[in-house]
Amino acid sequence: MKKWFKANSLFLIGAVLGAVAGFFYWKLVGCASGTCAITSKPLNSTLYGALMGGLLLSLFKKETNIPKSV
């Protein structure tokens, strides 16, 4: 279990930070009309932020098993 958390730590940190940012975006900016797909509900905004944060930070993960080209 520790090995999995260590291997995916950047994604998990990004997901947590993104979720917090998504929630605060909903809280502070939100959607005045209520018809916005992402920011109309706090759950949508939080999940979208978590996904985007996780994907963003997972870009910085170093791959260790890259074959060397000749």
C-alpha positions in Angstrom: 0.0 0.0 0.0 2.8 2.4 0.8 4.4 1.6 -2.5 1.2 2.6 -4.3 0.9 5.9 -2.4 4.6 6.7 -3.1 4.2 5.9 -6.8 1.0 8.1 -7.1 1.9 10.8 -4.6 2.0 13.6 -7.2 -1.4 12.7 -8.5 -2.9 12.5 -5.1 -1.4 15.8 -3.9 -2.6 17.5 -7.1 -6.1 16.0 -6.7 -6.4 17.3 -3.1 -5.1 20.8 -4.1 -7.4 20.9 -7.1 -10.4 19.8 -5.1 -9.8 22.6 -2.6 -9.3 25.1 -5.4 -12.4 23.9 -7.2 -14.5 24.3 -4.0 -13.2 27.8 -3.4 -13.8 28.7 -7.0 -17.4 27.6 -6.6 -17.7 29.5 -3.3 -16.1 32.8 -4.4 -17.0 32.9 -8.2 -19.7 30.4 -8.7 -22.4 30.8 -11.3 -25.1 33.5 -11.0 -27.7 31.9 -13.3 -27.3 28.3 -12.1 -27.0 27.0 -15.6 -23.2 26.5 -15.6 -22.3 22.8 -15.9 -19.2 22.9 -13.7 -19.7 25.7 -11.3 -23.4 25.5 -10.6 -22.9 22.9 -7.8 -20.1 22.5 -5.3 -19.7 18.8 -5.9 -19.2 19.3 -9.7 -16.7 22.1 -9.2 -14.7 20.1 -6.5 -14.5 16.9 -8.6 -13.5 18.8 -11.7 -10.8 20.7 -9.7 -9.6 17.4 -8.3 -9.3 15.8 -11.7 -7.6 18.8 -13.3 -5.2 19.1 -10.3 -4.3 15.4 -10.4 -3.7 15.4 -14.1 -1.6 18.6 -14.0 0.7 17.4 -11.3 1.0 13.9 -12.8 2.7 15.5 -15.8 5.7 16.0 -13.6 6.1 12.3 -12.6 9.4 10.8 -13.7 9.3 7.6 -15.6 11.9 5.1 -14.5 11.5 2.3 -17.1 12.1 4.3 -20.3 14.2 2.2 -22.7 17.2 3.9 -24.1 17.3 4.4 -27.9 20.4 3.5 -29.8 
